[in-house]
Amino acid sequence: MHAWVAVLVVLISGTLVALQAPTNAVVARAVNSPVNAALVSFAVGTAALLVAAFVLRVRPDLAAVKGLPWWAWLGGLYGAVFVAAAAFATPRIGVAATLTLLVAGQLVMAAALDHFGALGVPRQEITPLRLLGLALVAGGVLLVRRF
């Protein structure tokens, strides 16, 4: 698969993340909690993934699943926190501010993971240019949020 396909998939996915925050905020109001909204979101997502797995005829390798490191099981937890936090923050600070703060947090963690080669990612040191990029993102967060 070509890199441009991956870029396109990620860009489209990014538009859906922007839609997810206000959608889940509406659900949170209706179900009286961002945690309940995340539960609804994950139930729908789980159903969609079950249908996709059935249609695509993909099955997990259970032996490989059993051999995963303990921290690999935390991926769903990270997503649940992300969805609940976005459902909580969006009606309070807006979609753009919520998502720029989420992206800023993601980039700081990503830079740390890269720098240390943590969780199996290839090691990529934090360089002055990478720090400048992170600083520009932080500046963007401040401009969007208008602190």
Phi, psi and omega per residue, in radians:
M1 nan 2.386 -3.096
H2 -1.348 2.678 -3.130
A3 -1.064 -0.604 -3.110
W4 -1.122 -0.524 3.087
V5 -1.161 -0.748 3.101
A6 -1.083 -0.748 3.116
V7 -1.055 -0.794 3.135
L8 -1.092 -0.773 3.131
V9 -1.065 -0.750 -3.128
V10 -1.194 -0.697 3.095
L11 -1.080 -0.778 3.112
I12 -1.105 -0.754 3.103
S13 -1.040 -0.679 3.105
G14 -1.062 -0.651 3.099
T15 -1.148 -0.598 3.129
L16 -1.241 -0.591 3.069
V17 -1.093 -0.706 3.101
A18 -1.100 -0.627 3.085
L19 -1.287 -0.533 -3.075
Q20 -1.116 -0.724 -3.079
A21 -1.039 -0.946 3.140
P22 -1.220 -0.555 3.101
T23 -1.082 -0.835 3.140
N24 -1.214 -0.475 3.056
A25 -1.137 -0.694 3.078
V26 -1.120 -0.770 3.110
V27 -1.085 -0.728 -3.133
A28 -1.037 -0.714 3.086
R29 -1.100 -0.739 -3.088
A30 -1.202 -0.626 -3.080
V31 -1.815 0.169 3.017
N32 1.142 0.440 -3.141
S33 -3.063 2.391 3.022
P34 -1.155 -0.486 3.088
V35 -1.175 -0.754 3.090
N36 -1.139 -0.636 3.093
A37 -1.101 -0.738 3.099
A38 -1.108 -0.659 3.102
L39 -1.087 -0.781 3.092
V40 -1.085 -0.803 -3.131
S41 -1.027 -0.799 -3.121
F42 -1.240 -0.545 3.074
A43 -1.132 -0.776 3.105
V44 -1.140 -0.756 3.116
G45 -1.089 -0.707 3.105
T46 -1.109 -0.757 3.106
A47 -1.074 -0.752 3.131
A48 -1.102 -0.700 3.133
L49 -1.211 -0.623 3.075
L50 -1.099 -0.757 3.095
V51 -1.109 -0.784 3.136
A52 -1.069 -0.768 3.127
A53 -1.087 -0.685 3.118
F54 -1.158 -0.838 -3.107
V55 -1.127 -0.733 -3.110
L56 -1.454 -0.117 -3.136
R57 0.961 0.839 3.083
V58 -1.920 2.411 3.126
R59 -2.276 2.514 3.124
P60 -1.277 2.618 3.017
D61 -1.437 1.781 -3.033
L62 -1.075 -0.604 3.089
A63 -1.099 -0.727 3.115
A64 -1.157 -0.690 3.127
V65 -1.081 -0.750 -3.140
K66 -1.128 -0.459 -3.116
G67 -1.553 0.076 -3.122
L68 -1.177 2.583 3.033
P69 -1.185 2.748 -3.060
W70 -0.969 -0.679 -3.056
W71 -1.242 -0.294 3.127
A72 -1.182 -0.373 3.136
W73 -1.361 -0.129 -3.083
L74 -1.478 -0.135 -3.110
G75 -0.959 -0.749 3.111
G76 -1.136 -0.626 3.095
L77 -1.109 -0.760 3.111
Y78 -1.015 -0.780 3.131
G79 -1.109 -0.696 3.136
A80 -1.109 -0.743 3.108
V81 -1.118 -0.750 3.123
F82 -1.004 -0.872 -3.085
V83 -1.155 -0.791 -3.133
A84 -1.134 -0.723 3.129
A85 -1.108 -0.736 3.121
A86 -1.156 -0.698 3.112
A87 -1.132 -0.612 3.116
F88 -1.264 -0.821 -2.994
A89 -1.374 -0.608 -3.014
T90 -0.952 -0.851 -3.141
P91 -1.236 -0.251 -3.105
R92 -1.623 -0.649 -3.069
I93 -2.193 -0.049 3.107
G94 1.661 2.832 -3.085
V95 -1.183 -0.852 -3.066
A96 -1.089 -0.786 3.133
A97 -1.141 -0.744 3.117
T98 -1.029 -0.877 -3.071
L99 -1.223 -0.604 3.097
T100 -1.190 -0.645 3.077
L101 -1.162 -0.724 3.091
L102 -1.083 -0.759 3.133
V103 -1.148 -0.707 3.110
A104 -1.055 -0.788 3.091
G105 -1.076 -0.720 3.118
Q106 -1.081 -0.764 -3.086
L107 -1.198 -0.659 3.093
V108 -1.104 -0.816 3.115
M109 -1.136 -0.715 3.133
A110 -1.061 -0.733 3.130
A111 -1.119 -0.703 3.113
A112 -1.154 -0.775 3.112
L113 -1.053 -0.787 3.101
D114 -1.057 -0.836 -3.052
H115 -1.039 -0.730 -3.092
F116 -1.656 -0.107 -3.099
G117 1.128 0.597 -3.067
A118 -1.341 2.720 3.079
L119 0.981 0.518 3.035
G120 1.463 0.120 3.117
V121 -1.476 2.663 3.109
P122 -1.116 2.461 -3.111
R123 -1.275 2.237 3.063
Q124 -2.399 1.924 -3.074
E125 -1.052 2.643 3.022
I126 -1.376 2.047 -3.128
T127 -1.795 2.916 3.071
P128 -0.974 -0.664 3.128
L129 -1.168 -0.672 3.090
R130 -1.135 -0.706 3.089
L131 -1.093 -0.698 3.086
L132 -1.068 -0.762 3.096
G133 -1.036 -0.760 3.104
L134 -1.125 -0.679 3.110
A135 -1.126 -0.682 3.108
L136 -1.132 -0.687 3.079
V137 -1.102 -0.769 3.111
A138 -1.047 -0.723 3.071
G139 -1.075 -0.691 3.078
G140 -1.093 -0.686 3.087
V141 -1.053 -0.804 -3.135
L142 -1.086 -0.735 3.138
L143 -1.156 -0.723 3.136
V144 -1.180 -0.723 -3.097
R145 -1.387 -0.370 -3.137
R146 0.998 0.919 3.090
F147 -1.198 nan nan
